Amino acid sequence: MAISIEDHELPYNTHNLYDVNFFDDKIRTLVTHTPSFVNTWVAETQQKIHQNNHPADHPLLVGLDIEWRPNRMRQIDNPAATLQLSTDKDCLIFQLLHCPTGIPQPLRDFLSSKELYFRWGWY
């Protein structure tokens, strides 16, 4: 099969890891609602940017998507439920609705970085 998902079945309620096999590519996927895991993912991604010496005129491409429940009633806005970020072979699925503290500052800084180029949704 060309597409499959391997669940690491970690024994924690804070996060889990998956390997999404997409043809010849393996995408390491972290699913979490815990800010410290988001901060670690951001730090590791920023380290890879600097290790690979991405020049300013060729910023790293980051896929970005947000999911939320649809609004079924007027004047009621549902908050964003998940934020999905992907770079090369790594993916973060941040469960915003379950995060106890809101969006951590390192993620805010990451999202506003000039070293990155964000592509919205799945194209």
Secondary structure, 3 states (H helix, E strand, C coil): CCEEEEECCCCCCCEEEEEEEECCEEEEEEEECCHHHHHHHHHHHHHHHHHCCCCCCCCEEEEEEEECCCCCCCCCCCCCCEEEEEECCEEEEEEHHHCCCCCCHHHHHHHCCCCEEEEECCC
